[in-house]
Amino acid sequence: MNPTSNKKDFEDLTTNLKDLAFAYLEKYSPSKQQLKIYLLKKYLTKIKGTKSKKEVSIIIDEILINLEQNKILNDEMYSDSKARMFLRRGYSLNKINQSLRNKGVGYEQIHNSLDNMREDTIEAVFVSALKLCKRRRIGALRPGANRELFYKKDMGILARNGFSFELSKRVLDLPLQEFNKLLRII
């Protein structure tokens, strides 16, 4: 076996994966785990080299470490930005936690992001529940005659989105005028 050809293959693979990583980072802002999965999939489908998955995984880890050291890839910032975006959409803290876990973000980064959100906003979960009610047109936004008929259904919607029973009850029991007043404040 010629060692120089192996070195050339290694350098080609590394530059190809780096190019793929930079192209993906230009288009999206992924977590570290998402980028790793993307590069591994690209290697297996497009490049189809002769190296084993373990060797390729080591190369990808080196690329990710290099990107983290250059502050191009940062899971803490990713976690903070995604958590705030999910909160604006009306996600509960439980649903935010689960969504970030599915994205491959570490437990500490998720915990820090959720703690920062609790400190920054006043009753972030309540505001999030109000936004969900507005988006789904449930609770106070239902017509008066249908409100009692759909109470259980509305409770189920809020429960499936990760809100507690007490909070769901508090949001659904708001009168329409107070609900609209709170939405204007938000």
C-alpha positions as CSV (number, residue, x, y, z in Angstrom):
1,M,0.0,0.0,0.0
2,N,1.3,3.4,-0.9
3,P,1.2,5.7,2.2
4,T,1.1,8.9,0.1
5,S,-2.1,7.9,-1.6
6,N,-3.7,7.2,1.7
7,K,-2.7,10.6,3.0
8,K,-4.1,12.2,-0.2
9,D,-7.4,10.3,0.3
10,F,-7.5,11.4,3.9
11,E,-6.9,15.0,3.0
12,D,-9.5,14.9,0.2
13,L,-12.1,13.4,2.6
14,T,-11.3,16.0,5.2
15,T,-11.6,18.9,2.8
16,N,-14.8,17.4,1.3
17,L,-16.4,17.1,4.7
18,K,-15.2,20.6,5.7
19,D,-16.7,22.0,2.6
20,L,-20.0,20.2,3.3
21,A,-20.0,21.5,6.9
22,F,-19.4,25.1,5.8
23,A,-22.1,24.9,3.1
24,Y,-24.5,23.5,5.7
25,L,-23.6,26.2,8.3
26,E,-24.2,29.0,5.7
27,K,-27.7,27.8,5.1
28,Y,-28.8,26.6,8.6
29,S,-27.7,27.1,12.2
30,P,-27.6,23.5,13.4
31,S,-26.6,22.0,16.7
32,K,-23.4,20.0,17.0
33,Q,-25.2,16.7,16.8
34,Q,-27.3,17.7,13.8
35,L,-24.2,18.7,11.9
36,K,-22.5,15.4,12.8
37,I,-25.4,13.4,11.6
38,Y,-25.6,15.4,8.4
39,L,-21.9,14.9,7.6
40,L,-22.1,11.2,8.3
41,K,-25.2,10.8,6.1
42,K,-23.5,12.8,3.3
43,Y,-20.4,10.6,3.5
44,L,-22.5,7.4,3.4
45,T,-24.7,8.5,0.5
46,K,-22.6,10.9,-1.7
47,I,-18.9,10.3,-1.1
48,K,-19.1,6.5,-0.5
49,G,-15.4,6.1,0.4
50,T,-13.6,3.1,1.5
51,K,-13.1,4.2,5.1
52,S,-15.1,2.7,8.0
53,K,-17.8,4.6,9.9
54,K,-15.5,4.8,12.9
55,E,-12.7,6.4,10.9
56,V,-15.1,8.9,9.3
57,S,-16.7,9.6,12.7
58,I,-13.2,10.5,14.1
59,I,-12.6,12.9,11.2
60,I,-16.0,14.5,11.7
61,D,-15.4,14.9,15.4
62,E,-12.1,16.7,14.6
63,I,-13.9,19.0,12.2
64,L,-16.6,19.8,14.9
65,I,-13.9,20.5,17.5
66,N,-12.2,22.8,15.1
67,L,-15.5,24.6,14.4
68,E,-16.2,25.0,18.1
69,Q,-12.8,26.4,18.8
70,N,-13.3,28.9,16.1
71,K,-16.7,29.8,17.6
72,I,-18.5,29.0,14.4
73,L,-20.6,26.2,16.1
74,N,-21.9,26.8,19.6
75,D,-24.6,24.6,21.2
76,E,-25.2,27.1,24.1
77,M,-26.2,29.9,21.6
78,Y,-28.2,27.4,19.6
79,S,-30.1,26.3,22.7
80,D,-30.8,29.8,23.8
81,S,-32.1,30.9,20.4
82,K,-34.2,27.8,19.9
83,A,-35.7,28.0,23.4
84,R,-36.7,31.6,22.9
85,M,-38.2,30.9,19.5
86,F,-40.2,27.9,20.9
87,L,-41.4,30.1,23.7
88,R,-42.7,32.7,21.3
89,R,-44.5,30.0,19.4
90,G,-46.4,29.0,22.5
91,Y,-44.4,25.9,23.6
92,S,-44.4,24.9,27.3
93,L,-41.1,24.5,29.1
94,N,-41.5,20.7,29.0
95,K,-42.0,20.8,25.2
96,I,-39.0,23.1,24.8
97,N,-36.9,20.7,26.8
98,Q,-38.0,17.7,24.8
99,S,-37.5,19.5,21.4
100,L,-34.0,20.5,22.3
101,R,-33.2,17.0,23.5
102,N,-34.4,15.7,20.1
103,K,-32.0,18.2,18.4
104,G,-29.1,16.7,20.3
105,V,-28.4,19.5,22.7
106,G,-26.8,18.6,26.0
107,Y,-28.6,18.6,29.3
108,E,-26.6,21.4,30.8
109,Q,-27.2,23.8,27.9
110,I,-30.9,23.1,28.0
111,H,-31.0,23.6,31.7
112,N,-29.1,26.9,31.5
113,S,-31.4,28.1,28.6
114,L,-34.6,27.3,30.6
115,D,-33.2,29.0,33.7
116,N,-32.3,32.1,31.7
117,M,-35.8,32.2,30.3
118,R,-37.4,31.9,33.7
119,E,-35.3,34.8,35.0
120,D,-35.9,37.1,32.0
121,T,-39.6,36.9,31.5
122,I,-42.5,37.1,34.0
123,E,-44.4,33.9,34.0
124,A,-43.1,32.7,30.6
125,V,-45.2,29.6,30.8
126,F,-48.4,31.6,31.3
127,V,-47.6,33.9,28.4
128,S,-46.8,30.9,26.2
129,A,-50.2,29.2,27.1
130,L,-52.0,32.4,26.1
131,K,-50.2,32.5,22.8
132,L,-51.2,28.9,22.2
133,C,-54.8,29.6,23.0
134,K,-54.7,32.6,20.5
135,R,-53.1,30.5,17.8
136,R,-55.5,27.6,18.2
137,R,-58.5,29.8,19.0
138,I,-59.4,28.0,22.1
139,G,-60.5,29.0,25.6
140,A,-61.8,32.6,25.8
141,L,-61.7,33.0,22.0
142,R,-64.4,30.4,21.5
143,P,-68.0,31.6,21.2
144,G,-69.7,31.8,24.5
145,A,-72.1,28.9,23.8
146,N,-69.4,26.5,22.7
147,R,-66.9,27.4,25.4
148,E,-68.3,25.0,28.0
149,L,-68.9,22.2,25.5
150,F,-65.2,22.3,24.4
151,Y,-63.7,22.8,27.8
152,K,-62.4,19.2,28.0
153,K,-61.0,19.4,24.5
154,D,-59.2,22.6,25.2
155,M,-57.8,21.1,28.4
156,G,-56.5,18.2,26.3
157,I,-54.9,20.5,23.8
158,L,-53.0,22.4,26.5
159,A,-52.1,19.1,28.3
160,R,-50.6,17.6,25.1
161,N,-48.6,20.7,24.7
162,G,-47.0,20.2,28.1
163,F,-48.9,22.7,30.3
164,S,-49.9,21.8,33.8
165,F,-53.5,21.3,34.9
166,E,-53.6,24.3,37.2
167,L,-52.1,26.6,34.5
168,S,-54.5,25.2,31.8
169,K,-57.5,25.8,34.1
170,R,-56.3,29.3,34.9
171,V,-55.9,30.2,31.2
172,L,-59.2,28.6,30.1
173,D,-61.2,30.3,32.9
174,L,-60.2,33.8,31.8
175,P,-63.0,36.1,30.6
176,L,-62.7,37.3,27.0
177,Q,-62.1,41.0,28.0
178,E,-59.2,40.1,30.3
179,F,-57.8,37.6,27.8
180,N,-57.7,40.3,25.1
181,K,-56.2,42.8,27.6
182,L,-53.4,40.3,28.4
183,L,-52.8,39.7,24.7
184,R,-52.3,43.4,24.0
185,I,-49.8,43.6,26.9
186,I,-47.8,40.7,25.5
